[in-house]
Amino acid sequence: MLKLSNNFYLIALFKMKKRIFMMLMGVALITTVSSFSTIGGDPIKIGVYGPFSGGSAPMGLSMRNGVRLATAEINAAGGVLGRKIELVERDDEAKNERGGQIMQELLFKEDVSGILGPVNTGVADASTKYSNDRKVPQIINVSAGAKVNDLFATNPDNYIFRIAANDYVQSEMIIREALQKRKFKKPALLCDDTNYGQGGRAKLESALAKRGIKAVSVGKFKLKDTDMTAQLQEAKNAGADVLLVYGIGPELAAVANNLEKIAWKVQIIGGWTLSMSNFINNAGKNGNGATMPQTFIENGVTSSKGSKFLAAYEATYKEKNIPVAVAAAQGYDSMYLMKMAIEQAGTTEGPKIKAALENFKKGYTGVTGTYKKPFSATDHEAIHEVNIIMGVVKDGIVVPPNK
């Protein structure tokens, strides 16, 4: 009997210890879950890539700063789905092959939930296929020439979106400004030889053809060229009364300075990149009057959202005049669009974020405009003519027309 009693006592003691152990484990588990809940879990990674060095750097850095500013605001307000946003930034150096390498790294190594950028057309066209293959939403926030809606033909389940004025819209506005508003009759085209420049040239020629007009001269130049006098002399000799251009800041400045060199006073109208600081600063007084489509003009802000954005940007980056204000504003808005889509989706799953982007439940009032439903299942372009005005270079800044 004594032996049985001892065994019974030992069994009872074991069971009691087991219950105590389980209770302690439960407390530990609750404490652990509570801790994770407090810190919000792992951050949501968003990839950002663009040219942060080289001739296109003003665009890339301004875009990145806009994205960073929006991210800081979002994180300070509690993040997304209770989690912080973590930016994974990469410099593509405006090199097409580098863009493809970066995209694979962002998607397969960093496992990002969304992507913002890039800036250059060639880089975008060499890299967006990876987003589609991986089913990760990408918002192009600067590149005007990159394929977006064009991709539906080969990728019906298209994951590429854009918040920037595309070249189709810009070319129409450029031609309308030159022919209808200013009554020029003999346009000459001068564009760089990149994907961006030649894509712009083709769209300008198409817009002219719809009006039964052909350019009197079509010239091109390479990146880093500084002498375009031969092309300009050819356009002048052909009787051109307006010069329509597509390129980026440094080379466009060379065009403006070469016009002064050959003593030809002619109006320059072109793509949004005429607003770049390295056009305005390098061209100096020769840049005055250059006209271009803009989604945001720093020196013409009237909305409270725009004013707050500019104040925050200046306080954070100590820049009174943003090197490329359009890129900064579009970068800022792209981050908020991605954030709102993730919130609406309630998850970081790519297909659900894409579905949210295509069917926003809430409108978004941004720096570049107010968007009720920026995208749809068949239209991934947020910017239309209603969001764009023509800007003019005047004494070192871009201003709205007639200012």
C-alpha positions in Angstrom: 0.0 0.0 0.0 2.8 2.4 0.9 4.4 1.7 -2.5 1.1 2.5 -4.3 0.7 5.7 -2.3 4.2 6.9 -3.2 3.5 6.2 -6.9 0.2 8.1 -6.7 1.9 11.0 -5.0 4.7 11.1 -7.6 2.2 11.0 -10.5 0.1 13.8 -8.9 3.2 15.9 -8.4 4.3 15.4 -12.0 0.9 16.5 -13.3 0.9 19.5 -11.1 4.4 20.5 -12.4 3.2 20.0 -16.0 0.2 22.3 -15.4 2.4 25.0 -13.9 4.9 24.6 -16.9 2.0 25.0 -19.4 0.7 28.0 -17.6 4.1 29.6 -17.6 4.5 28.8 -21.3 1.1 30.4 -22.0 2.2 33.6 -20.2 5.4 33.7 -22.2 3.5 33.2 -25.4 1.1 36.0 -24.6 4.0 38.2 -23.7 5.8 37.4 -26.9 2.7 38.1 -29.1 2.1 41.3 -27.2 5.7 42.4 -27.9 5.4 41.7 -31.6 2.1 43.6 -31.6 3.7 46.5 -30.0 6.6 46.8 -32.4 4.4 46.0 -35.4 6.2 43.0 -36.8 8.6 43.0 -39.8 8.7 46.1 -41.9 7.1 46.2 -45.3 9.8 46.5 -47.9 9.3 48.9 -50.9 12.0 49.0 -53.6 13.1 52.4 -55.0 15.4 52.7 -58.0 16.6 55.4 -60.3 19.7 57.3 -61.3 21.3 58.7 -58.1 24.5 59.5 -60.0 25.4 60.8 -63.4 23.6 63.2 -65.8 20.1 62.0 -64.8 20.9 62.2 -61.1 18.8 65.4 -60.4 15.7 63.5 -61.5 16.6 60.4 -59.5 17.6 62.1 -56.3 14.6 64.4 -56.4 12.3 61.4 -56.9 14.0 59.5 -54.1 13.7 62.5 -51.7 10.0 62.7 -52.4 9.6 59.0 -51.7 11.6 59.3 -48.5 9.6 62.3 -47.3 6.3 60.5 -47.8 7.7 57.4 -46.1 8.8 59.3 -43.1 5.3 60.8 -42.7 3.7 57.5 -43.1 5.9 55.8 -40.5 5.5 58.7 -38.1 1.7 58.2 -38.4 1.9 54.5 -37.5 3.0 52.9 -40.8 0.9 50.6 -42.9 -1.2 47.7 -41.4 0.6 48.4 -38.1 4.0 48.0 -39.7 6.8 50.4 -40.8 7.7 51.0 -44.4 11.4 50.2 -45.2 12.8 51.5 -48.4 15.3 49.4 -50.3 17.1 51.9 -52.6 19.3 51.2 -55.6 21.2 53.4 -58.0 20.6 52.2 -61.6 23.1 54.9 -63.0 20.7 55.3 -65.9 22.0 52.1 -67.4 19.5 49.7 -68.9 21.3 46.5 -67.9 21.8 47.8 -64.4 18.0 48.3 -64.1 17.4 44.6 -64.9 20.0 43.5 -62.4 18.5 45.7 -59.7 15.0 44.6 -60.3 16.0 40.9 -59.9 17.8 41.8 -56.6 14.8 43.7 -55.3 12.3 40.9 -56.2 14.2 37.8 -55.5 16.7 38.7 -52.7 15.0 41.6 -50.9 11.5 40.2 -51.5 9.9 43.7 -51.7 6.2 44.1 -51.7 6.1 47.0 -54.2 8.4 49.0 -56.4 8.7 52.7 -57.2 10.6 54.1 -60.1 12.5 54.3 -62.4 13.4 57.5 -64.2 14.9 56.6 -67.6 12.8 55.0 -70.4 15.5 52.4 -71.4 16.0 51.3 -67.8 12.2 50.9 -67.3 11.7 48.9 -70.5 14.6 46.6 -69.5 13.3 45.9 -66.1 9.5 46.1 -65.7 9.1 42.6 -67.1 10.4 41.2 -63.8 7.6 42.9 -61.8 5.0 41.4 -64.1 6.6 37.9 -63.9 6.8 38.1 -60.1 3.3 39.7 -59.8 4.6 42.7 -57.7 3.0 46.1 -58.3 5.3 48.8 -59.7 4.5 52.5 -59.9 6.7 54.3 -62.4 6.9 57.8 -61.0 9.1 59.7 -63.5 9.7 57.9 -66.8 7.4 59.4 -69.4 8.4 57.1 -72.2 8.3 53.7 -70.5 5.7 51.2 -71.7 2.7 50.9 -69.3 -0.7 50.5 -71.0 1.2 49.2 -74.0 2.0 46.2 -71.9 -1.6 45.0 -71.7 -1.2 43.5 -75.2 1.4 41.0 -74.1 0.7 41.0 -70.3 -3.1 41.1 -69.8 -2.4 40.7 -66.0 -0.4 43.9 -66.0 1.4 45.0 -62.8 2.9 48.2 -64.1 1.3 51.6 -63.2 2.5 55.2 -63.7 2.0 58.6 -62.1 3.8 60.8 -64.6 2.8 62.5 -67.8 3.4 60.0 -70.5 4.8 60.9 -73.9 1.5 60.5 -75.7 -0.1 63.2 -73.6 3.0 65.4 -73.6 3.5 65.3 -77.4 -0.1 66.3 -78.0 0.3 69.2 -75.6 3.6 70.3 -77.1 2.2 70.3 -80.6 -1.0 72.1 -79.5 1.1 74.7 -77.8 3.3 75.3 -80.8 0.7 75.2 -83.6 -2.6 76.2 -82.2 -1.7 78.5 -79.3 1.4 80.2 -80.7 0.6 79.8 -84.4 3.9 78.4 -85.5 3.8 76.7 -88.9 7.3 75.2 -89.5 8.5 73.1 -86.6 11.9 71.5 -86.4 12.6 68.5 -84.2 15.8 67.9 -82.3 15.9 64.9 -79.9 18.6 62.8 -78.2 19.3 59.3 -79.6 18.2 57.4 -76.5 15.0 55.4 -76.1 13.4 58.4 -74.5 14.5 60.9 -77.1 13.6 58.8 -80.1 10.3 57.7 -78.6 9.4 61.3 -78.1 10.4 62.2 -81.6 8.2 59.5 -83.0 5.2 60.7 -81.0 5.8 64.3 -82.0 5.9 63.3 -85.6 2.7 61.3 -85.2 1.0 64.3 -83.5 2.1 66.5 -86.4 0.9 64.0 -89.0 -2.6 64.0 -87.5 -2.7 67.7 -88.4 -1.3 67.2 -91.9 2.1 68.7 -91.0 5.6 67.4 -91.4 8.7 68.8 -89.6 10.9 70.9 -91.8 14.0 69.4 -90.1 14.6 66.3 -87.9 17.9 66.2 -86.0 19.4 64.2 -83.1 22.3 64.2 -80.8 24.1 61.9 -78.3 24.3 62.1 -74.5 27.2 64.3 -73.5 27.3 66.2 -76.8 28.0 69.9 -76.3 28.1 71.1 -80.0 24.7 70.9 -81.8 25.4 73.9 -84.1 25.3 71.7 -87.3 21.8 70.4 -86.4 20.6 73.8 -85.4 22.0 75.5 -88.6 20.2 72.8 -90.7 16.9 73.6 -88.9 17.4 77.3 -89.3 18.3 77.0 -93.0 15.1 74.9 -93.5 13.0 77.9 -92.3 11.9 76.5 -89.0 10.0 78.9 -86.8 9.9 76.8 -83.6 12.2 74.1 -82.1 10.6 71.1 -80.5 13.1 69.1 -78.3 13.3 65.8 -76.4 16.3 65.1 -74.2 17.5 65.7 -70.6 18.9 68.7 -68.9 22.6 68.9 -69.8 22.2 68.4 -73.5 19.1 70.6 -73.7 21.2 73.3 -72.1 23.8 72.8 -74.8 21.0 73.3 -77.4 20.0 76.6 -75.9 23.5 77.8 -75.6 24.3 76.8 -79.2 21.3 78.8 -80.4 22.9 81.9 -78.8 26.2 80.9 -80.6 24.6 80.9 -84.0 22.5 84.0 -83.2 19.2 82.3 -83.9 16.3 83.4 -81.7 13.7 80.7 -81.8 11.2 79.4 -79.3 12.1 76.1 -77.5 9.1 73.8 -76.6 9.7 70.3 -75.4 9.2 67.5 -72.9 8.9 68.1 -69.1 12.7 67.7 -68.7 13.2 71.3 -69.7 12.4 72.0 -66.1 15.5 70.1 -64.8 17.9 72.2 -62.8 20.8 71.2 -65.0 19.0 72.7 -68.0 18.0 75.9 -66.2 21.4 76.4 -64.5 23.6 75.5 -67.4 21.5 77.4 -70.0 21.3 80.6 -67.8 19.6 83.4 -69.7 19.5 81.3 -72.9 16.9 79.1 -71.2 14.4 81.8 -70.7 11.1 81.1 -72.5 11.6 77.3 -72.8 8.2 75.8 -72.4 7.2 72.3 -71.2 4.3 70.2 -69.7 4.4 70.0 -65.9 2.4 68.1 -63.3 3.8 70.3 -60.5 5.3 73.8 -60.6 7.2 74.7 -57.4 6.8 78.4 -57.9 3.1 78.3 -58.7 1.7 76.2 -55.8 -1.8 77.2 -54.7 -3.0 74.1 -52.8 -2.4 73.6 -49.1 -1.1 70.1 -49.8 1.5 71.5 -52.2 2.5 74.2 -49.7 3.0 71.6 -46.9 5.0 69.4 -49.2 7.3 72.2 -50.1 7.8 73.3 -46.5 8.6 69.8 -45.4 10.9 69.2 -48.4 12.9 72.4 -47.7 13.1 71.7 -44.0 14.3 68.2 -44.6 16.7 68.6 -47.5 17.7 72.3 -47.1 16.8 73.0 -50.7 14.8 76.1 -51.5 14.5 75.2 -55.2 14.0 71.5 -55.8 16.4 70.3 -58.6 13.5 68.5 -60.3 10.3 69.5 -58.6 8.1 67.3 -60.9 10.1 64.2 -60.0 10.0 65.0 -56.2 6.2 65.5 -56.3 5.5 62.4 -58.3 7.8 60.4 -56.1 5.9 61.6 -53.0 2.5 60.8 -54.5 3.6 57.4 -55.7 4.5 56.3 -52.1 1.1 57.4 -50.8 -0.7 55.6 -53.6 1.3 52.4 -52.8 0.5 52.8 -49.1 -3.2 53.3 -49.7 -3.3 50.3 -51.9 -1.7 48.1 -49.3 -4.1 49.4 -46.7 -7.1 48.7 -48.8 -5.8 45.2 -49.7 -5.1 44.4 -46.1 -2.1 42.4 -47.1 1.2 42.7 -48.9 0.2 40.0 -51.5 0.9 41.4 -55.0 -2.3 40.4 -56.7 -4.4 42.0 -54.0 -2.4 45.2 -54.0 -2.8 45.4 -57.8 -6.5 44.9 -57.4 -6.7 47.7 -54.9 -4.7 50.1 -57.2 -7.2 49.3 -60.0 -10.2 50.0 -57.8 -9.5 52.6 -55.1 -12.2 52.9 -52.6 -10.9 56.3 -51.3 -9.8 59.2 -53.4 -6.3 60.6 -53.0 -5.5 64.3 -52.8 -1.9 64.6 -53.6 0.8 67.2 -54.5 0.3 66.6 -58.3 -3.5 66.7 -58.1 -6.7 65.1 -56.8 -7.4 61.5 -57.9 -10.8 59.9 -57.4 -9.8 56.7 -59.0 -6.3 57.1 -60.5 -6.2 53.7 -62.2 -8.6 51.1 -63.5 -8.3 47.5 -64.7 -7.7 48.7 -68.3 -5.9 52.1 -67.7 -2.8 52.2 -65.5 -2.0 55.9 -66.2 -2.9 58.2 -63.4 -1.9 61.4 -65.2 -4.1 62.9 -67.9 -4.2 66.4 -69.4 -6.4 67.7 -66.6 -3.4 67.2 -64.3 -0.9 69.1 -66.5 -0.1 72.7 -67.2 2.5 74.3 -69.3 5.5 75.7 -67.4 7.9 78.4 -68.6 11.5 79.0 -67.6 11.9 82.6 -66.4 15.1 83.9 -64.8 16.3 80.6 -63.3 12.9 79.1 -62.2 9.9 77.5 -63.8 6.7 79.5 -63.5 3.1 78.9 -64.7 2.2 80.5 -68.0 1.5 84.3 -68.0 3.3 84.8 -64.7 
